[in-house]
Amino acid sequence: MNTGKVYIVGAGPGDAGLITVKGEECLKHADVILYDRLVNPLLLEKAEENAERIYCGKLPDRHHLRQETIQELMIEKAKQGLYVVRLKGGDPGVFGRSGEETAALEETGIDYEIIPGISSGIAAPHYAGIPLTHRELSGSFAAITGHRSLDNSGASPDWNALVRAVDTLVFYMGVKNLPIIAEKLKEHGKPSHTPVMLIEWGTTGRQRVIEGTLSDICTKADNEQVQNPAITLVGDVCSLRSEPSWFEKKPLYSRYVWVVKTSMPPSRVGEMLQENGAEVHEAPRFAAVPSASLLPDNIQLYDSLSFLEADSVPVFFEALRKQKIDIRSLPEKIYAGTKRTQKKLEGYGIFPFLEKAPEQEYSLLIGTKESLPVRANHPVWISHRLHVNENTRKTTARLVKDDMINTIVLPCAKAVDTLLCELDGIGVSAVEWTNNRTVICYGPQTAQRAQAEGINVYSTLEKPKQEELLKSVASLG
C-alpha cells in the first residue's frame, strides 16, 4: 500500500471566506480531516460527504485530544494511504504547533505540505478597522502568545525588548493573562495611557471590540465579560478605529442565517446574504440518487412530458443518454412546473410551457417521489430521490448547540417540515428553539404552515425577492 500524504492547512481566522484557494482544494480532496475548535464548521461542508471528520478541539483550559494523539492519528491515517488534512485555525505556524507536527511526520518519513492561512492577529484588526502598521504611527509589530505563563514563574517574553523596539503588540488568547500583560508593559516603560483594543471572535458575526488603555482595559474586559478567542492589540494604531468598522457597517452584520433547503443546488439567496455581512448555513444538503427505474422505451407515444421540478431535468437527460433514447423521439409538448424548471429545460435547448399538462393529455409526469401526486391521473417516472448529507446534519447540530444561529429563512411550506425534521433529529424542540430567534417566511402559505406548528413568524415576504429578504433581515439591526 502506498503511503498517503498530510496537508497542514490554515483555516483562517473565522470568516469561512478567508481560507486560501489551495486550502479549499485540499478540503475537497480530503479522505480524513482532523480539525480544531476554532475552525469555522462551515469549512467542513467543502469536503466530500464520505470524508472522515475528527474533532481535535481544544479550549484554553481543557484539551479534547492530546497533541501526541493528534500526531499519532495523522501518521496512522497517512500510513493507510489516505489524503489527510490537518485543519488548524488561523495560520499553522503562528502558535499552531505545526513545528511539533511536522517534526513527527519527518521522523516517520510521512510526506507533507503546509498551506499557510490568514492569521487572526492580522485579520481581526483589519475587521475592526485597524492596520497593524501605519506610516506615521507604527513601523513594526510583534505576535506574542498570551495564554501561557507570563509572570516570573515560567517562560516569558522579553518585555523590555517589546516595549522599546516594537510599535504594535499583538497578543493571542491573552484574556486570562490580561492583568499580567498590562502590568508588565507598564512596568517596563509603556505609558499607562497607551491605547489597547480587545477583539473577541474577530472576523465573525460575533465580533466585539472593547477599547481602552493599559490603565483601564482590565476593568473594561471584566465588565464586558470578554472571553477567548480574542486578540489584544496594544499601540497607537488602536486610536485609528472609527466606530463602527467597515465590517460592522454591513447591513446584516451579526446575523447568522439558516436558510432551510428542500432541493439540491445552492441558492443565490445565500450568496446575497453573505455579501451583505451575514454568516449563512444552507442546510440540509442534498445529493440526487438516480432512480433504478428505466424511462419508457415508447416515450414517443406520450402526448407530452411534464417536469415537476428542476432537479429532475439533468437526471432525465442522463437517463436518455444511458438508454440511448434519441432526443428527437421526445413528444413535442413539454411542460414545466416552476420557473426554475423552465430555465433548466431551456439550458438543454427545450422551451416548455410554464403550466400543468391538461387532464385530457396522455402526459408522463417526471419528478421525485415527494413531488409527484399521490394519486396521479397520468403515468409517472420517478427521476431520483434526495439523499441528505449526514455530515451537514452534524454541522447543523453544532451550530444549534453552540447557539450561533439567530435567524431562520423558510423559502416554502415544505421547508417547515424540513426544519422540524432536522431539529427533531438533534433532539431539539422546534417551538422552544425558534421562540427567541427570528423566523422569516416566503409567502403566506409558508407562514401559515409554520404558525400551525407553533412557530412564531417575525416576517412574511409577500414577494419572494432577494431585495425583500435583505430589507427584512436588515431591519433586525
N, C-alpha and C positions, 0 to 999 in steps of 0.2 A: 504494500500500500504506500502511495506517495504521501509524504508529509505535507500538511497544509501550510497555511501562512496566517500570521497575525497582523492586523492593521490597528494601530493605536490611533484612534480618531478623536480630535477635539470637536465636541458638540456645540461649542459656542456658549455664550453667556446666559441664555434663557429664551430669547426670541428664537423660535424654530426656524425663522427665515435666515438666521445668521450662520448656519452651518455652511461650510465650503462646498463647492460643486463636487470636488473629489471625495469629500466626506460623505455626501449624499449617495454618490455612486457606490461607495463601499457598503453602505447600508442596504442598497438594492441587491447586492450580490452576496450578502452575508448568509452563512449557514448557522452561525451562532453569534449572538450579541451579548456581551457582558457589559451592563450599563450601571451608572452611578445614580444616586438620588437626585442630583441637580440637573440631570439630563431632562430636557422637555419631553414628556411622554409622547407628544405628537410626532417626534422624530422616529419613534419605533414603527409608526404607520408606513414609513417609507420602505420598510423591509418586506420581503415575501412572507406570506402567511405561515409557511412551514418553517421559517427561521426560528431557531430556539432562542428564547429571551431569558437571560439570567440576571436577576437583580442583585447588584453588589452594593446597594445603597448604604451610605454612611451618614450619621449625624455627628456633630462635633463631639458629643459626649458618649456616643454609642455606635459601635461598629456592627454592621449586619454580617459581612463576611470579612474575615481577617485578610490582610494584604497577601500573606503567604498562600492562603487558599485560593484567592483570585488568580495568582500567578500559576498555581498548580492546575487550575481549571483551563487557563489559556493554553498551557503546554499540552495537557491531556487532549483537548479538542483539536489542536493543531496536529497532534500525532495520529489522530483518526482521519487525517486528510481533509479537514474541513477549513472553510474560509471563515476565520474568526475575527470579529470586530470587537475591540475593547473601546467602548464609547465612554468618554470622560467629559465632564462639564468644563467649559472654557477651553483653555489650551492645555494639552497633556503635560507640557514642560514647565508650566507655571504652577507650582505647588500641587502637581497632579501625580507625583510619584512615578512618572514614566521612567525615570532613571532606574528604579528598582525593577520595574517590569522588563525593560529591555535587557538589563543585566541577566535576569533569569532566562530570557529567551536566548541570549548569546551563549550562556552556559550549557544549554541543552541543544544548541545547534538549530533552533527554530528560526526560519526566515521571517522577517517582519518589515513593516514600513510604518513611519509616523506621519500622520496627516495633521498638520497644525490646525488650531482653532482660534477663534477670536476670544481673547481673554476678557473676563468680566471687569478687570481693573482698567481696561481701556474702553470697553463698550459702555459700561454703566455710566461713567462720567459723561460720555457723549449723549446718552439718552436723557441725562439730567441737564444737558445744555452746557457742559463744561469740557474744554480741551485740557489735556494733561500738560501741554506746553503752550507757551504764548510768547510772542516776540518781546513783549515788554515785562511780563511777569514771571515766566518760568522757562529756563533753558535746559532743565533736566528733571527726570522723575525716577523714583525707585519703587519697586514692588517688594513688600515685606509681608511675611506671614504674620497673622495676628492671633492665631489660636493655640500656639504652643507657649510654653513658659517664657514670659518676657521679663520676669523680675530677676533678681540676682541668683536665684536658686538653680537656673538651668541655662542652656544655650540662649544667647541674647544678641540682638543686633548691635552693631557699633553705633550707639545713639549719638555720640559726638560727631561721627562722620556724616550721619544722616542729617543732623541739624546744620552742620557747617557747609556741607558740599552739595546737598540736593535741594532743589526748589520745591518740588511737589512729591509728597509721600503718599503711597497707595498701600493701605493695609487690607489684607484679605482676611475675612472671617474674624474680625477683631472686636466684636461686640462685647464678649465676656471680659476681655482684657482692656477694654477702653479706658478705665481709670488708670491702669498702669501705663498705657501708651501716652495718655495726656500728661501724666506726671513726669515720665521720663523725658519727654520732649521739652517740657518747661525746665526741668532740672538741668538739661544740657544746653539751654540757651534760647529755645524758641519762645518768642513773646506770647504772653497769655492771650493777647487779642488776635493771634493768628487764626484766620478763617478755617473752619472744619466743616465737612459735609459727610453725612451718612446716607448711603444709597442702599435701601433694602429692596431685595428682589429686582435688581436693575434689569432693564430691557423687557420686562414683562408688564402685564396689566396691573400687577400688584405692586409696582414700583412706588416707593415712598422716599422722599428726600427730606432729611432733617438738617437744618443749617444752624451753625453756632460758632463758637470759638473754643480754644483749648480750655478756657476757664469755665465754660458752661455746657459744653456738649454732653458731658456725662449725665448731668441733671436732665437735659432735654431728652436724651436717649431713654432714660428711666421713665420719664413722664409719658413718652410715646410708646413705650414697651417695644423698642426695636429689637429684632431678633435676626440671627443669621438665616439665610445668606445675606451678607451686607458688605459693602465696600466702605472703608473710611478714608476720606480724601483730606489731606492736610496741606495747606498752602494758599498763596494769594490768588491762584486761579479760581478758587471757590467763590470769590467775590464777583466773578463774571456771570454768575447764574441770573437769568431773568425768569421769573416765575409766572406761568408755567413754562416748561421747556417745549421745544418743537414737538417732542413725542407726546407730552402731556396735553398739548393743544389739539391733538387729533380728536375728531368728534366722538369716536367710540372707545377712547382710552378708558381703561379699567373694565371694559366689558369682555366677559368670557362667554362666548355664544355656542350653544349646542344646536346645530341645525340637524333636526331629526330626518333621516333619509328613508326613502322607501324604494329607491331604484339605484342602479349601479353608478352612472357617471358622476364625477364631482360637479358641483353646481357653480354657476357664475356668482350666485349669491355669496358663497363662502369667500371667493376672491374679493368681491366688493367690500365685504365686512372687514377683511384683513387690511385692505388698502386704506381703510378709514380708522385703523387703530385697534380693532378688536382682535382678540385671540379666538380662533374658531376650531371647533371639533365637529366634523361631519361624520355622523355615525347613525346606524350601523354601516359598515362597508360590505358591499355585496360582490359576488362573482357569479357569472352565468354558467350553470351546468347544463349543457345541451340535452335535449330530450332524447330518449332512446328510440322514440317512435319515428318512423320514416314519413317523409312527405308522400302524399298520394301520387302514384305513378300517372294517374289520369287527371292531373291538376288542370289540364286544358279544358276539361269538361265543366268546370265550375263557371258560373256566370261572373263571379268576382272574387277578390280576396279582400279581407278586412283585417287590417293590423290594429290591434287594440292598444299596443304600447311600443315605444321607440326601441327599447332594448331587444325586442323580438326581431327587428329588421335585420341586423347583421347576422343573427343566428339563422334566420330563414335563408339568406343568400349563401351562407356557408353550407347549409344543407343541400341547396340546389347544386353547388359545386361538387360536393361529395357524392351525390346521387346521379351526377351527370345529367341533370334535367336542363334542357335548353331554355334560356330565359325567354326566348321567342314563343314558347308554348304557354306562357302565363296568360290568364284572362285579361281582356282589355281593360276592364273596370277594376280599379284598386281604391280602397277606402282607407283613411287614416283616422284613428280615434282621437288623437290630440295634435296640437300644432307641432309639438316636438317630434311626434311620429311622422308627421308630414315632412318636416325638414330632413329627418333621417332618410326617408324614402327618396327625397329629391337628390340626396347625395349619391344615390345609385342610379340617377337618371330617370326616376319614375315620379310623375307628378299626380298625386292621388286626389280624390275628392275628400274634403275635410268634413265628413259626415258619416252616419251609420249606413250600412247597406240596407236597402229596402227589404221588408219582410218577404216579399214575393220572389226575391232573387235567391238563387242557389249559391250562397256565398260561403267560402271557407273562412272561419274565424281563426285568427292567429294571435297567440298570446301566452302568458304564463297561466298555470292552473289558477292562481289567485285572481288574475284579471278576467278570465273567461267566465261568462254567466253560468250559474249552477245548472239551470235548465235552458240550454241554448236551443233556439229554433233552427239553428244552422249547424252543419258539421264543424268540428273544431280540430285544430292541430296545436298541441302544447309545444311551444318552441323551446322552453327551458324552464328550469327552476332557479330561484335565487338562493345562493349559498352564503350564509352570514360568516364573515371573518371573525373567528373566536378571539383572536388577539386584539382586534379593535374593541371587542366587548371588555377585555381586561383593561384597556386604556380608559374606556368609559368608566369602569368601576373605580379606577384610581382617581380620575378627575372628580367623580361624585364624592368619594370618601375623603378626598383632600379638600373638599369644599371650594373648588376652583370655579365651577360653572355658576353664573348668576343670571343667565338669560337663555331661554329656550325658544326656538323658532319651529313652529309646526306648519309645514307648507301645504298639507292636505289632511283630510279627515283620517285617512289611513295612517298618517304619522302619529296620531293619538294612540292607536293600538300598538304601534311600534314602540312608542315611549313607555307605555305601560308594561310591555313585554320586557324591554331592556332593563327597566328599573326593578321589576319583579325578579329578574334573573340574578341580580346582585343583592337581593334581599332588602330593597328599599321601597317604602310606601310612596307611590307617586303623588298622592294627595298631600301627604305631610311634607315631602321633599320640595314640591313645586310651590308650596304655600308662601315661602319667603323668597321666591325667585320670580323673575319677570317672564311671563309666557305671552308670546306674540303669535297670532294665528292668521293664516291666509284665508280670508273669506268667512262668511257667517256659518257655513256648514261645518267647517273645521272648529270654529269657536263653540258651536252648539254641541258638537261631539265631545270636546274637551270638558265643557261645563257639565255635561251629563255624567262624566266620570268623577266629578267633584273637583276639577282643576280650575283654579281661578285664572281668568284670562285678563291680562293687562290691556291688550290692544288687539283689535281685529282690523286687518287691512282690507278695505273694500276692493282695492285694485292690487292684484299680485305683482306689483312692480318693485324693482330694486330701490327706486327713489323713495317709495312709501315706507319700505322696511328701514332704510337708513334714517329717515326722519323719525320713525317711531323709536328706534333704539337710541338715537342721539338725544331724544327728549328726556331720557332717563338720567342724563348728566353723569 
